[in-house]
Amino acid sequence: MITIHKSAHYAAFMHNKAGLIVQSTRKNGGVQLPLSHPQYGDYVEAIKTAIDSSEADALCRALLN
């Protein structure tokens, strides 16, 4: 598992088989975006290339809601 974003609020990981995993660091639970999802690559690229951590947090928050 590769960490692509970690902040005080969110953590995002890429997993070889599970896909993109996004979790809140303050609440239990999270979301998994499978490799087969049509927007998987877009979300991974957007989180990895975010301008700053607040932009990456906003993307993580969007996935969790």
C-alpha positions in Angstrom: 0.0 0.0 0.0 1.3 3.4 -1.0 0.4 6.6 0.8 -0.4 9.3 -1.7 -1.8 11.9 0.8 -1.8 12.3 4.6 -2.9 15.3 6.6 -4.4 16.0 10.0 -7.9 15.4 8.4 -7.5 12.7 5.7 -5.4 9.9 4.4 -5.4 8.4 0.9 -3.7 5.2 -0.1 -3.3 3.2 -3.3 -3.5 -0.5 -3.0 -2.5 -3.0 -5.7 -5.8 -4.9 -5.5 -8.2 -2.8 -3.5 -7.7 0.4 -5.4 -7.9 3.9 -3.8 -8.7 4.0 -0.1 -9.6 7.3 1.5 -10.1 7.6 5.3 -10.9 10.4 7.7 -8.3 10.6 10.4 -10.9 11.9 12.9 -13.8 9.5 12.3 -14.1 5.8 11.8 -14.7 4.5 8.3 -13.7 5.4 4.8 -14.3 4.7 1.2 -12.8 2.4 -1.4 -12.7 3.2 -5.1 -11.9 0.0 -7.0 -9.4 -0.2 -9.8 -12.3 -0.9 -12.2 -14.1 2.4 -11.4 -14.1 4.8 -14.4 -12.8 7.7 -12.3 -10.2 5.8 -10.4 -7.2 7.1 -12.4 -8.6 10.7 -12.4 -8.9 10.7 -8.6 -5.5 9.2 -8.0 -3.8 11.6 -10.3 -5.7 14.6 -8.8 -4.8 13.7 -5.3 -1.1 13.0 -6.2 -0.7 16.3 -8.1 -2.8 18.6 -5.8 -1.3 22.0 -5.4 -1.4 21.8 -1.6 -2.8 19.7 1.2 -6.0 21.7 1.4 -6.8 20.8 -2.3 -6.0 17.1 -1.6 -8.2 17.3 1.5 -11.1 18.7 -0.6 -10.8 15.8 -3.0 -10.8 13.3 -0.1 -13.8 15.0 1.5 -15.6 14.8 -1.9 -15.1 11.1 -2.0 -16.2 10.6 1.5 -19.5 12.5 1.1 
